Amino acid sequence: MLSLDLFDYSSLTDLERDVTKYVNKNVECIIRVLLDFLEDNNDFTPEDFLPYNNFRINNAVWSEMVYDLYDIIRSDVIREYVKPKYEFLLYVILQWWDDCTDDPDDLLENKLDDNLATKIKETYTSEDGGNYVLNAITDFEEYYYILFANHDFLPDSLERLIIIYIRNPDWFTMQFPDIDLNEYQDLMPKDLREQFEELNRNPSEPIKIIKKEVCEDTLLQDLIFCCEKLQANITYKDSPENHRNDYIRDLLDTMGYLGIRDQTRLGTSSGGKEAGEVDILVRKDNRSFSIIEALNLSSVNKSCISLHIDKIYRYDTLGYICNFIVSYVKATDFLTFWDRYLRFVQSYSYPFERVKFEIPKYNQYSELRLAVTELMRNNMVTKLYHIVVHIPS
């Protein structure tokens, strides 16, 4: 069986084992259907469920790996670690199953036993009546998260990690001591794999600088990636705002955002008399491109949030295409915090006309949420991205 990103498997209870077994049974049913397709000799191949295959793994090996994964799922022994290539395979199998199942009610084959459901409710129901464990194991969408400790095996995340390593191996090793990129070589795109292997063969050779093409969407995705890594790093669980900002800044810098600055003097202060300081200033071609403001929150502190929003537009004297406000949140009830935060920023009196407020369907996670405010500034739209990341207690 595969472990779930719900429990501490060093001291597993009988109930936690039963929950783990229930989730694995559902995954077993999904993989069994896939194996039936592969065994029917109807020209169905791994290319029919893999989004693409530019890896070193050929179709025959992928097919063998499906059987291996099936055996892992069916085993009574819980695996707390499986190789990234099996994680990737499981993830794309879940996507395939999601795509080919018409009725959402059919995504999970096994319905939860009443006795098990009762025990889960008795054990994990919070004071406000919520039950994350129950919701997670009965909602197929949550399987993309609870079956994996992270998503480093996915192409976008893996490419970012490789680039960070290539640019600064020592910094990578210090910040990500638990990530062994050698385990991911089968999943690396060819060009980055060659650079990775070359660097490992000749570590004394000058590091090739990979130029970062800065644009709004890339910066958004990279900043979300940084927040994911911060959220998962226990070192920053109780850190002050500046230490977290330093981590985000250093990670962006190592990803290729040349010219990143923190606490940069720019614009006017709240008194309007002298230049103030922004948390992080992103540059493109030696020109300012975007401001990132970040803050620690334990509740929807309206005055604090207002201060940072206003700060962005005092400092953004040109009208950047996008800016970001990142909230590091330590709150017992994250969903309630998110709802209150949305109500506040949606009705906030911005310095320019608000023309749109959106909660994108993409880039939403259980512990990280995203919203976008669009403002009209001298007949041009400028965006303020709200990234709210839940820091574990």
N, C-alpha and C positions, 0 to 999 in steps of 0.2 A: 504494500500500500504506500501511497504518497502521503507525506505529512501535510498538514494544513497550516496556513499562516494565521492561525487562530489560537493555538495552544503552545504551552511550553512542554516539549516532548521529553525533557529530562525528568519530569515528574507527572506522568500521564495518569489521569483517573480513568476508571472504567467507562464513565459517561463520555469522556473525550475520545476514547478509543472507539466507542460505538458511533459517535458522530463522524469520526474519520472513516470508519468502515462504510457508513451510509453514503458519504460523498464519493468514495472510491467505487462503490457499487454502481452509482450513476455513470461514472466515467467508464467503467468496465463495459456497460451496455453500449455506450457510444462507440468505443473502439471495436467492439464485436461486430457492430453494423459495418464499420469501415472494412474490417477483415473479410466480411462476407462479400463486399464489393470487389476486393482485391482477389478473392479466391474464385469468383464466378467466371473467370476467363472471358469477360465481356469487354476487353480492351481498356478497362479501368486501371489507371496507373497512379503512382504518387503525384504525377503532374496534374491530376484532376482534383487534388485537394491541397497541394502546396501552392502558395500564392505565386512563387517563382522558384527556380532552382539554379542559382548561380554559385552554389557552394561546391566544395570538393566531394560531396556525397552524391553518388549516383542513385538512380531509381531503385536498383536492386537492393542497395544497402538501406535506403529509406524503408522499403517494404519489410526487410528483416527487422529494422528498428521498431516498426509498428508491433510486430510480434513480441519483441523484447519489452516494449512499454506495456503491452497487454499482460505479460507475465509479472511485471513489477506491480501493476495495479491489483492483480489477483492474489498476490502473495500476502500472507498473514504478517510478514515482517515489515514494519514501517520504515521507509527510507526517509531519512532527514536530509539527504542530498542525492540528487541525480545530476548527471552531466548536462551542461547547457543544451546540447543538441537534442536531448530527450525533452527538455523543457520547451524548446522551440517546436518540436514535433507535436507535443501535447497541445500547445497553444493553437497551432494551425488546425489541428483536428477539431478543437472546440469551435473555431471559426467556421470550418467546413460544416459541422453539424448545425450550427446556428443558421447558416445560409440555406441548407437543404431541408430544414424543418419548417413546414408551413404554419403549424399551430404552436404558439408559444407554450401551451400546456403540455406539449409532447417533448419538450426539450429535456426534461428530467423524467426518466423512465420510472423510477421507484418513488412512490409517494411515502412520505414520512409516517412511520408507525406512531399510532396515538400515544403509546406508552413512552416512546422516546421523546416525542414532542412535549409531553407533560413534564418529563424530567428536565428538558432543556429550558422550559418556561420557568420551572421552579428554581433553577440554578443560575440562569443568566439574565433574567429580566431585571432591568434597571429601575431606579426609583420613578422615572417618568413613564414607565410601561414599555419602553423599547427593549428589543432583544436582538442584538446584532448577530449572534450565533445562529439563531433561528432564521433570521432574514437571509443571512449569507448562504446557508446550505440549501435553502428552498428557492433561491433566485439564481437562475442560470447565469446571468450577467456577472454575478459575484464570483463565479468559478474562475473567471479570468484573473482574479486577484488572490483568492484564498488558496489556490493550488500552487502559487509561486511566491517565493520570498521577495523577488523583484523581477523586473522585466529587462534585465541587462542583456538577455539573449536576443531581444528583438532588434531588427536592423538599425533603426535610428539610434537607439540607446547604445548599442555596441559600437557603431561608428564613432559616436561622440567619445566613448571611452578610449578607443584606439587612438584617436587624434590627440586626446589629452596625454596619453602615454608617449606617443611619438614626440610631442613637443617638449615634455618634461617627465622623463621616466622616474626620477627621484621623487618629485612632487606627487606623482600618481601613486607610487608605492607607499608614501607616507599617508596620503588621504584615503586610499582604498586598499588597505592591507589584506582584506579578505577576498579581493578579486584577483584571480590568476588568469590572465588573458590567454595563456597557453591552452586553457580548457576550452576556449572559444574559437580556436583557429579554424575548425571545420565550418564555422558560421560566418567567418570574415569575408567581406568582398575582396576580390583578388588583388586590387591595387593596394588596399590598406594592409592586407596580409603580407604582401611582398615587402612593404616598408617596415612592418612589425618584425618580420623575420630578419631583414637586413640589419635593423637596429640591434636585435639580439645577438646577431653574429659579430657585429662591429660596434660595441657600445661606446667606443672612444671616438667614433666618427662624428663630425658636426651634425647636429640635428637639423633636418630640413624643415623650414618654416612653412606651414600649410596656411595659405592665405584664406581668411574668412570672408565670405561674401555676406556682408551685413544687409539684412532686409527685415521688414517687420515680422513676417511669419517665422523666419529662422530664429530671430531673437526671442520671440515668444516661446517657441518650442525648446530652445536651449535654456531659457530661464526656468521653464517648468521642470526640465531635466535637473537643473541645479537645485531647485526646491525639493525635488524627490530625493536627491542624494543627501541634502541637509536633513530632511525629515527622517531618513533612515540611519543617520549617523548619531549614535548615542552620545558622542562627545559634546554635541550642541543641544542636548535635551534641556539644560537649564542655563544656557549661555545668555549673556546680555546681547542686546540688539547689534552692537558694533562688531562683536565676534562673529555673529551669523552673517552680517554684511560682508565681512572680510572673506569668509568662506565662499560666498556667492561671487564676489568680485574676483578672487583668485581663480575660481573654477572657470568663470567666463574668460578671464585673461588667458588661461592655459588652453582653452578651446579655440583661441585664435582671435579674440576680440581685442586687437591691438589698440592701445590708447585708453583702456578702461581706467577710470579714476574713481576714488572714493573720497567723500567729504570734500568735494571740489568747490572752490569759491566761485560763485556764479550768481548773476541776477541781483536781487535786492533782499535784504533781511526783512523780517516781519515789521520792523520799525521803518523800513523804507529808506534807510540812510546809507547802508553799506552792503557789500556783497555778502551773501549767505553761503551755506554749505549744502550740497546735495549728497546723498548717500553714495550713489554710483552714477557716473556719467559715461554713456557708451558713445564711442566715436566711430565715424565712417569716413575714410579718406582724410583723416586729420581734422574733420569737422564734427561738431556735436550732432548726435543723431537721436538720442533718447535719454531720459532721466528715469532712474529706478529709485524709488523711495521705499523704505521698509521700516516696519515697526513691530514691537512685541505687544500682543494683546491677550488678555484673559477674559475680557468681556467687550461688548460693543461700546467702547469709550468714544463717544461722539466728538468730544473736544479734541482728543488725540488724533482721531482719524481726520477730522476737519483740518487740523494743523498741517498734516502731511499732504493732504490734497491741495490745500491752498499754497503750500510750499512749492509743490511741483510747478504751479502756474505762475508763481512769482519768479521762479528761476528760469522757466521756459519762456524766454523773451522773444524767440523766433517763431515758435509754433511748430514743434516737432510732430511728425506724422503719428507718433505713438509714444506714450509714457506708461510707466508701470508703478503700481502701489502693491507691495507684497506685505501681507500680514502673517506673522509667525504667531499662531494661536495655541494657547494652552487653556483649553476649556473642557469641562467634563462632558458637556452635551454639545458636540460640534455642530450637529444639524440645527439645533436651536440658535446657536451663534450665527451660523450661515444665514438662516432666515432673517434674523434681526439685522445683520450686516447688509443684506440685500435691500431690505426696506429703507434703511438709512441712506445708502449711497444712491438708491434709485430716486429718492425724493430730495437729494442734496441740492443746494443752491450753488451750482458751478459758476465760474466767472464768465462762461460763454454759454450760449444756448444749447441745451441738451436736445439732440434730434433723434437719438435712439439709445435704448438700453437693452442689452442682449445677454442671455445666459446660453452660451454655445452648447450644443449637444456633445461636441468632441472635447477632449481634454478634461473631462470630469472624472474624478476618482472619489473613492470613499473618504479619503483623508486630504484631498486637495481639490479646491473648487475654483472656478474661473467665471468672471463676468466682464462685460465690456461696456463702457460708456462712450458714446460718440458725441462730440461737441462740434458746433459750427463756429469757426473762428475766421472772420473776414472772408466768408464764402469758401472756406476750405475745411474739410472734416479732419479733426484730430481725435485720436482714440486714447482713452485711459483704461488700461487693463487692470482689473482687480484680481490678484492671485492670493488665495487664502489657503495656507497650509497648516494642517493640524499637527502640532508637535506633541508626541506621546508623553504622558506623565511618567 
